[in-house]
Amino acid sequence: MMLTGMHVAIIGGDARQLEVIRKLVELDAKLSLVGFDQLAHHFTRAVKLPIDEVDFADLDAIILPVHGTTLDGNVNSVFSQEPIPFTEEMVQKTMKRCTIYSGISNSYLDDLVRKTGRKHVQLFERDDVAIYNSIPTAEGTIMMVIQHTDFTIHGSHVAVLGLGRVGMTVARTFAALGAKVKVGARRSEHLARITEMGLVPFHLNDLEKEVRDIDICINTIPHLIVTASVIAKMPAHTLIIDLASKPGGTDFRYAEKRGVKAILAPGLPGVVAPKTAGQIIANVLAQLLYQDLQKREENK
């Protein structure tokens, strides 16, 4: 699976993008790197240049950081101090087949994609990426719990909220460490799966009742579920770790008022295991780019 003949721009990002660069260089893609001017490492077939020198008309794909752009249309890079604008005019110069890749999106990027008519792939909406990422997320959650408690995970009472791709891995991991885990969900098939996993299921409608005896609450649901009335029923020593994307699903203001420690911790893979998180993105991107290349060859 080689990417010979493909020209890809990698614009901004963090340590995860280095794994993407390594993988695509290995597969013989031609790379334009924007926002990597402070990176000492040099890659063959990869040219560092400012964004106004990128030949957009020649690009087959644009890879943005996990978070895409800022709401005012800039791209962040940990390897550059310069602001990197990403505009509709730039994208309009690309070929119709040019695909934009990012982890997630926002209103600015959605609008830009709609106006330019280019294909946009959000990698973090894919099941495979989310399931692979749940592994470093679970490990990062363990790290945070150990840092912020004075008791062992083994024997502690843990409530995991949501049995999605992250919730399932987190629940299983904490149970394997000897915690007494119960999992809150709404769908009957999720409640059945929780039982099958040997864990204790409960319906989220009963959340207030179920948090009365817990030591740790781990939320994976991206809307307000750990409300003031839920926090009011928790023991004062309970630790809340919220893994949902910003702004999370917890009333942090009330938690602080009541003295309950609550931590918003989205994006743990990039924090605790950037190399692994980068390899997950790189492997999926390589497959998607190869599919794009095959389609291009078929349409010649």
Salt bridges, closest charged atoms under 4 A:
ASP14 OD2 - ARG16 NH2 2.86
GLU19 OE2 - ARG22 NH1 2.74
GLU19 OE2 - LYS275 NZ 3.36
ASP28 OD1 - ARG45 NE 3.10
ASP58 OD2 - HIS7 ND1 2.76
ASP58 OD2 - LYS30 NZ 3.69
ASP60 OD1 - ARG97 NH2 2.80
ASP60 OD1 - ARG296 NH1 2.64
ASP111 OD1 - ARG114 NH2 2.29
ASP111 OD2 - LYS115 NZ 3.14
ASP127 OD1 - ARG165 NH1 2.64
ASP128 OD2 - ARG126 NH2 2.79
GLU189 OE2 - ARG187 NE 2.93
GLU196 OE1 - ARG193 NH1 2.98
GLU208 OE1 - LYS233 NZ 3.11
GLU210 OE1 - LYS182 NZ 3.02
ASP213 OD1 - LYS182 NZ 3.15
ASP215 OD1 - HIS237 NE2 2.67
GLU297 OE1 - LYS300 NZ 3.60
